[in-house]
Amino acid sequence: MKLLDTSGGNTKLAKNNKDIKLRVAGLSMMPDDTVCIMRWIAACANECLKLAGRGTFNAVEQARQSKTDWYHSDRKAFIAQLIHEITLFEKLCKKNGVECWIRLNVLSDVRWELMQNGAIPQRFPNVNFYDYTKISKRLKKLPANYQLMFSYSKAEDYQTYVEQALQTDVPMSVVFYGPMPETFLGREVVNGDVSDILNLYQRGKIIGLTYKVAKAKAGEDKVDPRKSNFVVDTNRIPLLIAA
């Protein structure tokens, strides 16, 4: 089973691959309570972007689930395959003269820097790793070649983690529904829809992401962004501040 998407076709990675100076690969696993431990605290489990973009196709969904199943059933073999594919991708990028970037958590939130069977980023010092995370503990101790952005949610039980993230200068991504504000949580908001790679260097700022209407699969209800914990309705920001 191939783990890394190196084609550049993934909708979450495609905007980065427009930069001809770099190439981004990603690992997309189906999230569950193990590979995405904060999903209920952050109240994003039911609103997950796992079904956004190509995730609406059953074959894509099944492939992501198969990767997660393999991760659980034979972690050692999974890690060995991942290391093999990263090695090949690094060689390909070097051959083509482009920067090598990898997002290991396209849909998950695994602490790859702490893997018992071999911490991944530390094995590849010349590869750039990046991810979004909802685990605030991850923000303070990372390998030099691994950068994170914190992912915001306004869920009540999650606010302790938001406060911990605000104590660092790590960029914080926020999805906005409506006009993008100039500031949020006391920080400057910058447009984050252009490139994740550029967003990594926006230290101490809010990475504003525009809410994209997700297509619901048959038999599933569409997420109402005005009621979502994952999305900030800018028309209600004064009410949120007052609350």
N, C-alpha and C positions, 0 to 999 in steps of 0.2 A: 504493500500500500504506500502510495506517495503521500507525504505529509505536507510539504511546502508548496504553496502556489507561487510559482516563479514566472507565470505568464504575464502578469501585470493586468489581468482582466478583472480581478476582484474589485468591486465597486468601492470598497473602503481603502484600497491601495492605489487605485488607478490615478487619482489626482496627484499622487507623489511621483509616479512614473512618467509624468509629463516633463519632468526635469531630466534632460538628456545626460546630465552629469552624474546621475545616480540611478540605481535600480533597487526596488523594494520587493521582498518576498514576504509571505505571511503564512501563519499556521492558523487555520480555522477549525476549532473543535466545538462541538455542541455543548453549550454551558449546562452545568448541573451544580448541585450543592457542594461538590468537591473541587471542581476546577474553577468555580466562581463563588467563593464562600460568602461574599457580601451581598449577593443578589436579593435576598429577602430583607436584610436590614436597610439596604438602599431602595427597596421597593421597586426594583427594576426587572424582577424575574418575569413578570407577566407582560412587560412592555419591552422585552429584550429585542435588539435589532437582529437577532438570529434569523428572522424571516424577512429581513429587508433585502432589497436588491435581488441577487441570484438565489438567495435563501428561500424564495417562493417556489423554486423547483424541487420536486421530491428527490431527484437524484443528488442534488447538492446537499439537501438536508440529511439524506441517508449517509452520504460520504462523511459529513461532519460528525454524525453520530458514531460511525464506524471508527473514526479516529479517537473519539473519547472512550469508546468501549475498549480499544486496544490499549490506550493509556492506563486504564484501570486493570485490565486483565494481565498485561505483561509489560510493566513499566520499563524493565531493563531493555527489552527488545525495541520498545518504542523510542527510548532515548538513543539507542544505538543507531536506529534508522534516521532519527532527526540529526544526529551528529554527522552522519554520512551525507545527508542532503545539504546541510549547511556548508560542509567542506567543498562539495561540488559547486554550490552557488558562489562561494567565495572565489574559487578558481575561475569561474565564468566571468564574474565581475572584474577580476584582475586582468583577465585576457582582453576584455572589452574596454578597459581603461575607465571604469565607472566606480563610484563609491558603492559599497555593499551595505545595504540596510535590510534589517529583518524585524518584522513584528510578530512575535511568538504568541501574542494574545489578541488575535483579531476579534474573538468573541468570548474569550475566557479571561481569567485573572490568576494564572498560575505563577507562583514565585520561583521562576526559573533560576534565579541567582542562588537559591538554596537547595537545589536538587540533590538528594542523597546519592543518586547514581551518577552524579557529575553535573555540577552547575554549568549551564550552557554558555552564558556570556563570557565567563572567565576562560573558557576553552578557546575562544576566538577573539583575541585582543585586537585584531585588525578589522573586525566586523562591527558595524554600528547596530545596536539593538535599541528598540524603543517600544513603548506600550502605553496604553491608558490603564489606569488602575483605580479601584475603589478601596484599596487597602492602604490606609495612611501610614502604617508602619514601614511600608516599603520605601517611602520617600527619602529617608535619611541615610540609609546604608546601601549603596549600589556600586557595582563595578564601574570604572571610568567610562566604559564603552556601552553602558546601558542607561538610557534616559526615560523618564516617565512623565506623564501628565496625569493629574488627578481628575477624576470624573465626578462631577457634582450631581447631587440629588437633593431635593428639598424634603425628603422623608424625615419625619420627626426623630426617629431612632438613629438616624445617620448623621445628625448635626454635630455630634461629638467628633466624628471623623473629619467633617468639613472644617471644624475649628482647628484641629490638629494640622490639617493640610495648609490652612491659612497662616500657620506659624512658620512655614517654609516659603521659599520663593519659587517653588515648583509651579509651572503653569497649571491653571485649573480650567478644564473644559466645561462649558455650560451650553445646553441646547436652548435656544430662544424661539418662541412662537410669537411672531409679530416683529415690529421694528427693533433692530438691535440697539440696546442702550449704550451710552458712552461709558458708564461705570456700573459695576455690580459688586456687592460685598466690599465696597470701598476700594476696588481695584479698577484700573483702566481695562476696558473691553476692546479687544482687537479681533478683526475678522479672521476666523480660523478655517474658513471653507476652501482656502487655496491649497495649503500643503501642511500635512502633519509635521514634516521635517522642519519647516520654518517655525511652526508653533512651539517646538521644543525649546527654542531659544528666546521665547517671550517670557523671561523670568519675572515673577511677581505680577503677572497679568492674567486676566480672564480670557480664555480662548472662546470666542463666541461662535457657535455653530448654528446655522439656520435649520429649523425643524423641517425635515423632509417627510411628506405624506407617505406613509408605508402602506403598501397594498396588503389587504388581509386575505389569507387563504380561505378557501371555501369552508363555510361553517364557523368562521371565526369573526369576532367583532373587531372593527377598527378602533385603534386607540384614540381617544379624544385628548388632544394635546393640552386643552384647558384644564383637564382633570389629572393629568399625568404628573407624578413626582419627578419624572426624568426630564420634564420640559418646563421652562419658565415662561409663563405668559406675560409678555412685557406690558400688556394693558393692565395687569394687576400688580405690577411692581410696587406702586405706592401702598397698596393694601398689605402686601407681604412685609414691607419695611415696618409698617405700623404694628403688624402682628408680632 
